[in-house]
Amino acid sequence: MAFLGSRLLPRVCRANGNGLLGSLRLASSKEFVSVEKREDKIAVVSLNRAPVNALNYPLLSELANTFTELEDDRAVKSIIVASNVPGIYSAGLDILEMYQATDESARRFWKSLQDMWLSLYACTKPTVAAINGASPAGGCLIACACDYRVMAESNKYTIGLNETKLSIVAPFWFMDTYVATIGQRSAERALILGSLFSPTDALKIGLVDEVVASDQVMERATAECLQHMKIPNAARVMTKRQVREHIVERFEAGRENDVDMFAAFVLQDSVQAGLGRYLEALKAKSK
């Protein structure tokens, strides 16, 4: 199965105007995603939905459209996925998309998440996550869908799939992506325990590839993009395709059933009650 380039989703990019990052060539912005296309042929896609880049339907849809556009843009040779919100990469799925949802809205939301992941995971261009903040749950998924992950060192930042601690089961394609990133045993234990890892611990298990000072994250992400861009394109694309296609094929075979399962699960009275309690707890903390 060929990679689904036409499905790649939106991205946001940030760039320093000089030095290794290259001068700015073109910048564009949607409501929640910004994109900067640089002269070094790298596009920086930045999530821009304060305060925590919660992944709702509009943000996911914008990401989907952005990745599709960049996949088709011959002037773009590599992509960095970043955040414009200080201290946050993405806090994960927006609970408000699931609380008091209808069957139709729940399905629409979940399909947009599927599309976002697929367009990034199956992207034929080199992709690097520049993780300059906390990255639990859906934020971790975005990072794992990239080819390489650079994370800022901070005792305030964590990364991981922590769904079980929220009484949620990660879908099979979350799990497959996690296993492909950190291996079967580490993924099994982390998924069951809902573990969140510090940057240092994430590096030890291979969840991230580098941990650097915050002001070096974009520089190191750029360096990794440039390294990938030196590899003959046809050989690089074919290799990436063959490594990832078994996960893509399994996802395609199960995606409709996955939507059905999500809608049925999230609309249960007990789940809705749990989401309501979680939202009330968040409100209490913010007071």
C-alpha positions as CSV (number, residue, x, y, z in Angstrom):
1,M,0.0,0.0,0.0
2,A,1.4,3.4,-1.0
3,F,1.5,6.1,1.6
4,L,-1.7,8.2,1.5
5,G,0.0,11.5,0.6
6,S,-3.3,13.1,-0.4
7,R,-4.5,12.7,3.1
8,L,-1.7,14.4,4.9
9,L,-2.9,17.0,7.4
10,P,-2.2,20.6,8.3
11,R,0.8,21.9,10.2
12,V,2.2,24.9,11.8
13,C,5.7,26.3,11.5
14,R,7.9,28.7,13.3
15,A,11.4,29.8,12.2
16,N,14.2,32.0,13.4
17,G,14.9,34.4,10.6
18,N,18.6,33.7,10.3
19,G,21.5,31.3,11.0
20,L,20.9,27.5,10.7
21,L,17.2,27.9,10.5
22,G,17.3,29.9,7.3
23,S,15.5,33.1,6.4
24,L,11.7,33.1,6.2
25,R,10.2,32.5,2.8
26,L,6.5,32.4,3.4
27,A,4.2,32.4,6.4
28,S,0.5,31.5,6.6
29,S,-2.0,31.1,9.4
30,K,-5.3,29.4,10.1
31,E,-7.2,29.9,13.3
32,F,-5.3,27.3,15.3
33,V,-2.4,26.4,13.1
34,S,0.4,28.5,11.7
35,V,2.8,27.5,9.0
36,E,6.1,29.0,8.0
37,K,7.9,27.9,4.9
38,R,11.6,28.6,5.1
39,E,14.3,29.1,2.5
40,D,16.0,25.9,3.7
41,K,12.8,24.1,2.3
42,I,11.6,23.2,5.8
43,A,8.1,24.0,6.9
44,V,7.4,24.6,10.5
45,V,3.8,23.7,11.6
46,S,2.9,25.1,15.0
47,L,-0.2,24.4,17.1
48,N,-1.6,27.6,18.3
49,R,-4.7,27.0,20.4
50,A,-4.1,28.5,23.8
51,P,-4.0,27.7,26.6
52,V,-3.0,24.0,26.2
53,N,-3.4,23.2,22.5
54,A,-6.3,20.8,23.3
55,L,-7.1,18.8,20.2
56,N,-10.7,19.7,19.2
57,Y,-12.4,19.1,15.8
58,P,-11.3,22.5,14.3
59,L,-7.7,22.1,15.3
60,L,-7.5,18.5,14.1
61,S,-9.1,19.5,10.8
62,E,-6.7,22.4,10.3
63,L,-3.8,20.1,11.0
64,A,-5.2,17.6,8.5
65,N,-5.6,20.3,5.8
66,T,-2.1,21.6,6.5
67,F,-0.3,18.3,6.3
68,T,-2.1,17.6,3.0
69,E,-1.0,20.9,1.5
70,L,2.6,20.4,2.6
71,E,2.7,16.9,1.3
72,D,1.7,18.2,-2.1
73,D,4.0,21.3,-2.0
74,R,7.1,20.4,-4.0
75,A,9.0,23.4,-2.5
76,V,8.7,21.8,1.0
77,K,11.2,19.0,1.6
78,S,10.8,18.5,5.4
79,I,8.4,19.3,8.2
80,I,8.8,20.3,11.8
81,V,5.8,20.0,14.1
82,A,6.0,22.6,17.0
83,S,3.9,24.7,19.3
84,N,3.3,28.4,19.7
85,V,2.0,28.0,23.3
86,P,4.8,28.4,25.9
87,G,5.4,25.2,28.0
88,I,2.8,23.1,26.1
89,Y,3.2,20.9,23.1
90,S,-0.4,19.6,23.4
91,A,-2.3,18.5,26.4
92,G,-4.2,15.9,24.2
93,L,-7.8,15.5,23.2
94,D,-10.3,18.2,24.2
95,I,-12.7,16.6,26.7
96,L,-15.4,19.1,25.6
97,E,-15.6,17.3,22.3
98,M,-16.6,14.1,24.1
99,Y,-18.8,15.5,26.9
100,Q,-22.5,15.7,26.1
101,A,-21.6,14.7,22.5
102,T,-24.1,13.4,20.0
103,D,-23.5,10.3,18.0
104,E,-22.8,12.5,14.9
105,S,-20.4,14.9,16.6
106,A,-18.5,12.1,18.4
107,R,-18.0,10.3,15.0
108,R,-17.0,13.5,13.3
109,F,-14.4,14.3,16.0
110,W,-12.9,10.8,16.1
111,K,-12.6,10.7,12.3
112,S,-10.8,14.0,12.3
113,L,-8.3,12.6,14.9
114,Q,-7.8,9.5,12.7
115,D,-7.2,11.6,9.6
116,M,-4.7,13.8,11.4
117,W,-2.7,10.9,12.7
118,L,-2.7,9.1,9.3
119,S,-1.7,12.1,7.3
120,L,1.3,12.6,9.6
121,Y,2.3,9.0,10.2
122,A,2.1,8.2,6.5
123,C,3.7,11.5,5.4
124,T,6.4,10.8,2.7
125,K,8.4,13.8,3.8
126,P,10.8,13.8,6.8
127,T,8.9,14.9,10.0
128,V,10.4,16.0,13.3
129,A,8.6,16.8,16.5
130,A,10.0,19.9,18.3
131,I,8.6,19.2,21.8
132,N,9.0,22.3,23.8
133,G,6.5,21.6,26.5
134,A,4.2,19.0,28.1
135,S,3.0,16.3,25.7
136,P,0.6,13.8,27.3
137,A,-2.0,11.6,25.4
138,G,-2.8,13.1,22.0
139,G,0.3,15.3,22.2
140,C,2.4,12.2,22.6
141,L,0.6,10.6,19.7
142,I,1.5,13.5,17.4
143,A,5.2,13.3,18.5
144,C,5.3,9.5,17.9
145,A,3.8,9.9,14.4
146,C,6.9,11.9,13.4
147,D,10.2,10.4,12.3
148,Y,12.2,12.0,15.1
149,R,11.5,13.7,18.4
150,V,13.6,16.4,20.1
151,M,12.3,17.4,23.6
152,A,13.2,20.3,25.8
153,E,14.8,19.5,29.2
154,S,12.5,20.5,32.1
155,N,11.3,19.0,35.3
156,K,7.9,20.5,34.4
157,Y,7.4,18.6,31.1
158,T,6.2,15.0,30.7
159,I,5.2,12.8,27.7
160,G,3.3,9.6,27.4
161,L,0.0,7.9,26.7
162,N,-1.8,8.2,30.1
163,E,-5.4,7.2,29.0
164,T,-5.9,4.5,31.6
165,K,-5.6,7.0,34.4
166,L,-8.5,8.8,32.8
167,S,-10.5,5.6,32.6
168,I,-10.1,5.5,28.9
169,V,-8.6,2.8,26.7
170,A,-6.2,4.0,24.0
171,P,-7.3,2.8,20.5
172,F,-5.4,0.1,18.8
173,W,-3.6,2.5,16.4
174,F,-2.4,4.6,19.4
175,M,-1.0,1.4,20.8
176,D,0.6,0.3,17.5
177,T,2.3,3.7,17.2
178,Y,3.6,3.4,20.7
179,V,4.9,-0.1,20.3
180,A,6.7,0.9,17.1
181,T,8.4,3.7,19.0
182,I,9.4,2.2,22.3
183,G,9.0,-1.6,21.8
184,Q,6.5,-4.2,23.0
185,R,7.4,-4.6,26.6
186,S,8.0,-0.9,27.4
187,A,4.8,0.1,25.6
188,E,2.7,-2.6,27.3
189,R,3.8,-1.5,30.8
190,A,3.5,2.2,30.0
191,L,0.0,1.8,28.5
192,I,-1.3,-0.3,31.3
193,L,0.0,2.1,34.0
194,G,-0.8,5.3,32.1
195,S,2.8,6.4,32.6
196,L,4.0,9.9,31.9
197,F,7.8,10.3,31.5
198,S,10.1,13.1,32.2
199,P,12.3,14.1,29.3
200,T,15.3,12.2,30.7
201,D,13.2,9.0,31.3
202,A,11.6,9.3,27.9
203,L,15.1,9.4,26.3
204,K,16.1,6.3,28.2
205,I,13.2,4.2,26.7
206,G,13.4,5.7,23.2
207,L,10.2,7.7,23.4
208,V,12.2,10.8,22.4
209,D,15.5,10.8,20.5
210,E,17.2,13.9,22.0
211,V,16.8,16.0,25.1
212,V,18.3,19.5,24.9
213,A,17.9,22.9,26.4
214,S,14.7,24.7,25.4
215,D,16.5,27.2,23.3
216,Q,18.1,24.5,21.3
217,V,15.1,22.4,20.3
218,M,14.4,24.1,17.0
219,E,18.0,24.1,16.0
220,R,18.3,20.4,16.7
221,A,15.0,19.7,14.9
222,T,16.3,21.6,11.9
223,A,19.6,19.7,11.9
224,E,17.7,16.4,11.9
225,C,15.5,17.6,8.9
226,L,18.6,18.6,7.0
227,Q,20.2,15.2,7.6
228,H,17.1,13.4,6.3
229,M,17.1,15.6,3.3
230,K,20.5,14.5,2.2
231,I,19.3,10.9,1.7
232,P,18.2,10.1,-1.9
233,N,14.5,10.8,-1.8
234,A,13.2,7.6,-3.6
235,A,15.2,5.3,-1.3
236,R,14.2,7.2,1.8
237,V,10.5,7.2,1.0
238,M,10.4,3.6,0.0
239,T,12.1,2.5,3.2
240,K,9.8,4.6,5.4
241,R,6.8,3.2,3.6
242,Q,7.8,-0.4,4.0
243,V,8.6,0.0,7.7
244,R,5.3,1.7,8.5
245,E,2.9,0.1,6.0
246,H,1.8,-2.8,8.2
247,I,0.5,-0.3,10.8
248,V,-1.2,1.8,8.1
249,E,-2.8,-1.3,6.6
250,R,-4.0,-2.5,10.0
251,F,-5.4,0.9,10.7
252,E,-7.2,1.1,7.4
253,A,-8.8,-2.3,7.9
254,G,-10.1,-1.3,11.3
255,R,-10.8,2.4,11.1
256,E,-14.6,2.2,10.6
257,N,-15.0,-0.2,13.5
258,D,-12.8,2.0,15.6
259,V,-15.2,4.9,15.0
260,D,-18.1,2.7,16.0
261,M,-16.4,1.6,19.1
262,F,-15.4,5.1,20.1
263,A,-18.9,6.5,19.7
264,A,-20.5,3.6,21.6
265,F,-18.0,3.9,24.4
266,V,-18.0,7.7,24.9
267,L,-21.8,8.0,24.8
268,Q,-22.3,5.6,27.7
269,D,-23.9,7.2,30.8
270,S,-21.1,6.0,33.0
271,V,-18.4,7.5,30.7
272,Q,-20.3,10.8,30.4
273,A,-20.6,11.0,34.2
274,G,-16.9,10.4,34.5
275,L,-16.1,13.1,32.0
276,G,-18.4,15.5,33.8
277,R,-16.6,14.8,37.1
278,Y,-13.2,15.4,35.4
279,L,-14.4,18.7,34.0
280,E,-15.7,19.8,37.4
281,A,-12.3,18.9,39.0
282,L,-10.6,21.0,36.3
283,K,-12.8,24.0,37.1
284,A,-12.1,23.7,40.8
285,K,-8.4,23.7,40.2
286,S,-8.6,26.8,38.1
287,K,-10.4,28.8,40.8
